[in-house]
Amino acid sequence: MVCALAAVALDASGTVTLARIGLAGAADVPLRAHGAELALVGSRPEPGLLADVAARAAADSDPVGEPHCSAEYRRHALGVVTARAVTAAVDDARRRQQRSHA
């Protein structure tokens, strides 16, 4: 139904320097969540911000409804999977940062 992919880079202070969020099932074609990416860059990725970023990505989407899955449900699912993807990307970036300082 929907898919979200995320990549995040952090600087030494833990601030996001790069964010990419891709969505499938969010419109007629796969798209990037540019507004959500911009909300992340320059910020410290705290749980409240990550939830807001996921909600923004979902709100900016334009999913197509089908008989077996409404547009509203797809938008909700996009918020859920985007939150998971962004959280995982931040966790991965933190682990990479810790390994590079070890």
N, C-alpha and C positions, 0 to 999 in steps of 0.2 A: 504493500500500500504506500508507505512512505519510507524515506531513508534520509539520514543526516550524517555528513562527514565533517570533521573539524580538525584543524591543525593550528597550533599555537606556539609561539616562541616567546620566551621571557628573557629580560635582561638580568643582570646580576642582582638587582634589587627586588626581582619578582614581578616587575611591571611587564605587561604584555606589549611586545614590540611588533608582532605580526599575528594576524588572525585570519583564517580562511574558514568559511562555513559553506558547504554545498548541500543542497536539498534536492531530493527527487520525490516526485509525487506532490510537489508544492505548486505546480502549474502545469501547463501543457508540455513544457520541456524542463529539464533539470536547470536549477538556477543557483546563484550565489546569494547569500543573505548579507548584502553589502552594509545595510544599516546596522545589523547585529555585529558585524565585524568592526565597524567604526566605533560602536559602543564599548568594545573590548580593548581596542588599542589605546595605550596610554594609561590603562587602569590596572589596579591590582585585582586579580581574579578571586573575589570573595563569593561565597555561596549566593548571597542576595543578588549580586551583579550577574552571575551566571544564569540565575532564574529569569532575570529581566531580559537578558540577551536572548534566551530561548523563547520567551514570550514575544519578543519583538520579531524574531525570525518567523514565528508562526503567524503573527498578525500581518506581516508584510507579504505572506504567501497568498496565492490565488489558486487553491486546489480545485480540481474538477470533481464534481460529484458523479457517482455512478449508482446504479440500482442497488449494488451490494455495499456501498460505502459513500456516505454523504460528504460533501465538502466540509461541513462543520466538524465531522469526526476526523477527517484527514488533518484539518488545521490543529485540532487538539493533539492528535498523534504526533504531528510535526513538533509541537512544543515539547512533548515528552522525549522524543528521540534526539532532538537538538540539545536539550539539557544534558542528556546522557553523553552525547558525543563531545560537547564542549567541556564537560567535567572530566571526561577521560583524556582529552587533549591537554588540558591544563595539568592533570596528574602526570601524564607522560613528560611534558615539558619540565616539570619540577624534578622528576627522576633523572632526566638527562642533565639538568643543571647540577644536581647533587653529585652525579658521577663525574662530571667535568671538574668539580671542585675537590674531589677526593684524591 
